[in-house]
């Protein structure tokens, strides 16, 4: 039986569409959500060149935004980079995909100390891969500190938490990271109390210590690098990467400033950014490919060298700048790992109590 012209054209169209799927095939695309400048300069282009998978890189402006997007569902992302406690909440909410470990090629290469810390996150440890990490500690201008106190206890929180010592550095500038949970954890641990406590007596003790320091704190900020380099600060309680970034910026400007970083001997908090696949990711297979790509030692080393933060792959160390890999306060030994306090997903009521303590401290009259 002869086909009509209409039927014939329709049949030909179907045949052609089946014969030429590339005309309609979806472009291989990985959508990821991460902080700005959190890869090496060529990480994404090299991944695309090797795999043919195009990367759409959306920049995260805050952990709260990431959490809201994930909890709402339908974010469209295939791979996200949540912090440790955010990942805990997302996993409890069912927003993350439990990872198929058989599809991951470098889990055994993760720093042993970091693997142990990662295990503290009971909900999310099976849904995340550690990416970059660091500690909260003391970054300081070595010359300015030594001028004011030659025998300054640079490896102790006494240098900041004892008012009689902090007062000696007030003229050259002290800053504190604007992170209530982290600072309170460090203070409470210093006082011999539970770091994540919200008990009234513990918070009262922390408040008493902090209010005595308030006259000597010039700024609350999470990015003190510019002020350190410009000489507006000489001591900062903040991220371990601040020192590396400040030193690089200073060296590039031809300055001869020496910045140092110390993990307090009393112990401090550790933070960990991770890689995770949303439960509704359209292309989880592309996410697995990207995780395996960045976990290669040479790629992790390049990311460390660019960001100034250590990465999780122990085999990457030889490729990391000597100034970082040989610094025992950046790349840690086993004993130092034992002094670190992992993050914790704190109940909202406890978080509100801790926030009230922080606000009282932060808004107190400085002078």
Legacy VTK file of the C-alpha trace (Angstrom):
# vtk DataFile Version 3.0
C-alpha trace
ASCII
DATASET POLYDATA
POINTS 367 float
0.000 0.000 0.000
1.319 3.419 -0.902
1.794 5.962 1.895
0.356 9.423 1.605
2.795 12.301 1.301
2.068 13.342 4.887
2.622 9.865 6.278
5.700 9.407 4.154
7.312 12.628 5.368
6.502 11.707 8.970
8.040 8.281 8.569
11.164 9.751 7.019
11.409 12.247 9.866
11.292 9.493 12.471
13.868 7.488 10.579
16.235 10.425 10.340
15.838 11.326 13.992
16.775 7.771 14.918
19.669 7.665 12.508
21.134 10.996 13.620
20.781 11.149 17.403
23.689 13.582 17.700
21.481 16.296 16.217
19.272 16.186 19.295
21.573 14.709 21.933
21.922 16.729 25.086
25.304 18.340 25.577
27.326 16.642 28.325
27.152 19.198 31.116
28.098 19.115 34.793
26.531 21.818 36.949
28.440 22.487 40.141
28.079 24.932 43.017
31.165 26.029 44.900
32.880 29.022 46.472
34.623 31.510 44.175
38.232 30.774 43.163
38.155 27.382 44.819
39.852 25.447 42.019
43.186 25.879 40.297
43.015 28.169 37.286
42.946 25.271 34.801
41.068 22.613 36.804
37.781 22.966 34.960
39.232 23.413 31.478
41.426 20.344 31.880
38.485 18.276 33.085
36.459 19.290 30.033
39.354 18.612 27.668
39.809 15.132 29.109
36.175 14.062 29.456
34.224 16.204 27.010
31.968 17.247 29.879
31.283 20.982 29.962
31.205 22.557 33.436
28.752 25.239 34.516
30.298 26.749 37.650
27.882 28.721 39.828
29.497 30.662 42.666
28.171 30.162 46.163
27.717 33.353 48.200
27.098 31.649 51.534
26.428 28.321 53.194
22.932 29.472 54.078
22.118 29.938 50.388
23.442 26.489 49.556
21.396 24.925 52.323
18.219 26.726 51.264
18.646 25.631 47.633
19.158 22.006 48.591
16.296 21.842 51.065
13.927 23.381 48.517
14.859 20.657 46.009
15.212 20.909 42.255
18.407 22.969 42.409
19.643 21.549 39.123
23.139 20.946 40.505
25.057 17.723 39.989
27.829 18.442 42.489
27.982 20.760 45.493
30.679 21.681 48.016
29.058 21.939 51.461
30.941 22.523 54.684
31.002 19.668 57.175
28.103 20.708 59.427
25.986 21.862 56.474
26.458 18.438 54.915
25.266 16.850 58.162
22.014 18.786 58.055
21.495 18.149 54.357
22.004 14.420 54.787
19.568 14.283 57.693
17.050 16.062 55.471
17.530 13.507 52.702
19.064 16.017 50.280
22.306 14.153 49.534
22.950 10.961 47.610
24.747 8.194 49.547
27.909 7.626 47.528
28.719 4.397 45.724
32.248 3.895 47.003
33.022 1.482 44.176
32.820 4.455 41.786
35.383 6.498 43.731
39.039 5.863 42.957
40.993 7.750 45.635
39.218 7.289 48.971
42.144 5.311 50.346
44.476 8.240 49.575
42.759 10.671 51.965
44.995 11.912 54.788
44.617 9.394 57.670
43.981 12.109 60.241
41.361 13.659 57.995
39.705 10.291 57.438
39.341 9.930 61.190
37.845 13.408 61.540
35.514 12.740 58.614
34.162 9.732 60.489
32.845 12.045 63.238
30.082 13.183 60.887
27.748 10.267 61.446
25.071 11.327 58.982
27.083 12.684 56.056
30.349 10.735 56.053
28.899 8.217 53.570
27.672 10.998 51.271
30.701 13.290 51.140
34.354 13.273 50.080
36.714 15.684 51.892
37.984 18.431 49.582
39.885 21.264 51.275
40.212 21.841 54.984
41.930 23.935 57.591
41.969 25.121 61.162
41.231 28.204 63.226
44.379 29.639 64.755
46.686 32.612 65.181
48.028 34.494 62.168
50.475 37.247 63.059
53.055 39.710 61.784
56.213 38.230 63.273
58.198 41.470 63.495
55.416 43.534 65.066
54.634 40.877 67.650
58.296 40.373 68.596
58.825 44.125 68.905
56.080 44.354 71.509
56.708 41.079 73.311
59.977 39.294 72.431
58.923 36.100 74.183
55.327 36.139 73.015
53.645 32.720 73.435
52.842 32.500 69.731
51.703 28.865 69.922
49.230 29.538 72.716
45.837 31.210 72.935
47.223 33.017 75.972
48.612 35.551 73.519
45.072 36.596 72.686
42.873 35.383 75.540
44.878 36.876 78.415
43.971 40.581 78.501
47.354 41.591 79.862
48.977 40.094 76.752
46.350 41.149 74.230
46.708 44.735 75.413
50.311 44.770 74.181
49.166 44.235 70.584
46.130 46.484 70.548
48.026 49.394 68.991
49.065 47.369 65.912
45.625 45.789 65.584
43.840 42.578 66.559
41.026 40.977 64.577
38.798 38.010 65.259
36.961 35.830 62.779
33.273 36.724 62.621
32.126 33.162 63.297
30.255 32.735 66.586
30.260 28.951 66.653
33.959 28.614 65.866
35.158 31.288 68.287
32.970 30.043 71.129
34.185 26.490 70.558
37.801 27.661 70.767
37.112 29.732 73.901
35.188 26.994 75.697
37.852 24.419 74.879
40.501 26.828 76.205
38.496 27.077 79.431
38.334 23.301 79.735
34.636 23.139 78.884
32.610 21.348 76.207
33.354 23.260 72.970
29.812 23.087 71.589
28.041 23.630 74.899
25.050 25.921 75.336
24.799 25.459 79.091
24.256 28.844 80.788
27.258 28.450 83.094
29.570 27.588 80.185
28.385 30.480 78.058
28.705 32.831 81.033
32.342 31.790 81.449
33.010 32.325 77.749
31.284 35.700 77.858
33.380 36.791 80.829
36.618 35.999 78.991
35.538 37.617 75.734
34.234 40.832 77.291
37.597 41.377 78.970
39.189 41.213 75.518
36.703 43.501 73.800
38.684 46.746 74.334
41.556 45.269 72.326
39.665 43.874 69.328
39.812 46.241 66.370
37.806 44.259 63.823
35.539 41.263 63.385
36.102 39.846 59.926
36.548 36.575 58.115
38.940 37.946 55.462
41.748 39.848 57.232
44.392 39.394 54.536
44.258 42.939 53.122
44.493 44.531 56.560
47.367 42.245 57.552
49.331 43.116 54.411
48.597 46.844 54.720
49.788 46.898 58.326
46.378 47.557 59.884
46.515 44.313 61.839
49.309 42.378 63.500
47.340 39.519 65.079
44.282 37.638 63.872
42.287 34.675 65.095
41.073 33.121 61.865
41.545 30.617 59.072
44.869 28.880 58.473
44.832 29.995 54.834
44.990 33.665 55.867
48.714 33.390 56.536
49.521 31.819 53.168
47.454 34.378 51.284
48.885 37.296 53.260
52.450 36.123 52.679
51.898 35.686 48.942
50.282 39.110 48.619
53.060 40.731 50.619
55.783 39.040 48.597
54.118 40.039 45.316
54.095 43.651 46.479
57.815 43.509 47.234
57.347 43.795 50.981
59.581 41.953 53.417
56.928 41.157 55.968
56.999 37.733 57.596
53.605 36.300 58.514
53.296 33.209 60.666
50.465 30.878 61.657
50.163 28.683 64.735
47.684 26.074 65.833
47.195 26.736 69.558
48.681 24.095 71.814
45.409 24.125 73.765
43.542 22.818 70.709
41.265 24.415 68.159
38.506 23.735 65.663
38.930 22.187 62.249
36.695 22.840 59.250
36.281 20.682 56.193
34.678 21.487 52.865
33.397 18.445 51.047
32.120 17.231 47.696
28.586 15.845 47.620
26.000 14.836 45.015
22.417 16.101 45.483
19.890 13.315 45.680
18.065 14.722 42.630
21.186 15.332 40.505
20.476 14.829 36.801
23.990 13.582 36.024
25.520 11.871 39.041
27.867 9.964 36.736
29.465 13.272 35.706
29.820 14.200 39.368
31.651 10.948 40.098
33.949 11.649 37.152
34.735 15.126 38.476
35.396 13.908 42.022
37.827 11.292 40.725
39.500 13.887 38.499
40.148 16.459 41.228
41.236 13.762 43.698
44.255 12.879 41.570
47.414 13.946 43.435
48.629 16.403 40.788
45.220 18.068 40.585
44.824 18.304 44.339
48.327 19.780 44.634
47.476 22.433 42.043
44.316 23.330 43.979
46.313 23.627 47.221
48.909 25.826 45.567
46.238 28.113 44.131
43.909 28.401 47.135
46.483 28.305 49.926
44.586 25.546 51.729
45.599 21.910 52.189
43.597 19.346 50.255
42.546 15.896 51.332
44.748 13.643 49.197
47.880 12.627 51.123
49.657 11.743 47.876
49.351 15.372 46.776
51.811 16.604 49.406
54.996 16.289 47.299
53.486 18.620 44.696
52.423 21.288 47.193
54.526 24.418 47.665
57.249 23.760 50.251
56.102 26.739 52.328
52.861 24.887 52.949
53.801 21.200 53.020
56.763 21.798 55.359
54.722 23.908 57.770
53.606 21.633 60.644
50.735 24.003 61.410
49.322 23.621 57.867
50.053 19.965 57.072
49.712 18.265 60.425
51.264 15.343 62.215
49.218 12.722 64.058
49.611 14.380 67.472
48.309 17.711 66.160
45.273 16.062 64.584
44.367 14.814 68.060
44.063 18.416 69.282
41.471 19.346 66.684
37.757 19.757 67.407
35.499 18.618 64.550
32.364 20.530 63.664
28.988 19.614 65.077
25.433 20.170 63.922
24.130 22.048 66.970
20.385 22.156 67.766
18.728 25.452 66.905
17.902 26.318 70.529
21.549 25.855 71.518
22.717 27.863 68.525
20.449 30.750 69.495
21.883 30.772 73.020
25.419 30.810 71.660
24.507 33.572 69.213
23.208 35.737 72.062
26.543 35.341 73.828
28.412 36.339 70.685
26.195 39.342 69.999
26.695 40.595 73.546
30.449 40.383 73.050
30.531 41.844 69.564
28.281 44.822 70.335
29.933 45.690 73.642
31.690 49.037 73.749
35.262 48.530 72.597
36.787 51.295 74.658
LINES 1 368
367 0 1 2 3 4 5 6 7 8 9 10 11 12 13 14 15 16 17 18 19 20 21 22 23 24 25 26 27 28 29 30 31 32 33 34 35 36 37 38 39 40 41 42 43 44 45 46 47 48 49 50 51 52 53 54 55 56 57 58 59 60 61 62 63 64 65 66 67 68 69 70 71 72 73 74 75 76 77 78 79 80 81 82 83 84 85 86 87 88 89 90 91 92 93 94 95 96 97 98 99 100 101 102 103 104 105 106 107 108 109 110 111 112 113 114 115 116 117 118 119 120 121 122 123 124 125 126 127 128 129 130 131 132 133 134 135 136 137 138 139 140 141 142 143 144 145 146 147 148 149 150 151 152 153 154 155 156 157 158 159 160 161 162 163 164 165 166 167 168 169 170 171 172 173 174 175 176 177 178 179 180 181 182 183 184 185 186 187 188 189 190 191 192 193 194 195 196 197 198 199 200 201 202 203 204 205 206 207 208 209 210 211 212 213 214 215 216 217 218 219 220 221 222 223 224 225 226 227 228 229 230 231 232 233 234 235 236 237 238 239 240 241 242 243 244 245 246 247 248 249 250 251 252 253 254 255 256 257 258 259 260 261 262 263 264 265 266 267 268 269 270 271 272 273 274 275 276 277 278 279 280 281 282 283 284 285 286 287 288 289 290 291 292 293 294 295 296 297 298 299 300 301 302 303 304 305 306 307 308 309 310 311 312 313 314 315 316 317 318 319 320 321 322 323 324 325 326 327 328 329 330 331 332 333 334 335 336 337 338 339 340 341 342 343 344 345 346 347 348 349 350 351 352 353 354 355 356 357 358 359 360 361 362 363 364 365 366
